[in-house]
Amino acid sequence: MHKILIPLLMLSTSFSSAANSYTADTYYVGVDYMLTDIDISGENAKPGMTGIRFGASNNNIAFEAQYLISNKTDNIYRMEFDLENSKALYLVMQSDTMQGFHFDVALGYAENELAVTGPEFTYNGTEKYSGFSWNISIQQEIPFIPNTQVRLAYQSLFKNDDFDISGIALGLTYQF
């Protein structure tokens, strides 16, 4: 945990100092519901998560911090899978807004905590999965609510040869 926490703190500090040095022209906050798909060797669990995003943007480049927390579990063969939380930092490349729509691509790092519980003689415990994360999203302005967009995104939180955590998120973004 400490091996990851210190680099994350340093990275967030550098994001914050970079945001201050280039004077962000837009700050935003977003709230999403994410239908997560945990794929383990072809078997799937689909726990739900709620997330909050904070970002600072300038010239169509943003730094974003995201925190997701579990609000629903799912099971595979009587074993409950609960993606308890996910923390991520992203560099977001944003397109210009055209006819109320814009497209984002985000690259970054995520740390995910997965809890598994089941019958007595099966695996029970919590594991952390950390590494490269990315997402793509499309946002549409809401004409009757200024500075607000609806966001639809596909997100990959973790992937290796036989284990994948990804999902589809739907939410709102408000720009300050």
Secondary structure as UniProt FT lines:
FT   HELIX           2..22
FT   STRAND          26..40
FT   TURN            41..42
FT   STRAND          43..45
FT   STRAND          48..58
FT   TURN            59..60
FT   STRAND          61..70
FT   STRAND          74..76
FT   TURN            77..78
FT   STRAND          79..94
FT   TURN            99..100
FT   STRAND          101..117
FT   TURN            120..121
FT   STRAND          125..141
FT   TURN            143..144
FT   TURN            146..147
FT   STRAND          148..159
FT   STRAND          163..175
//
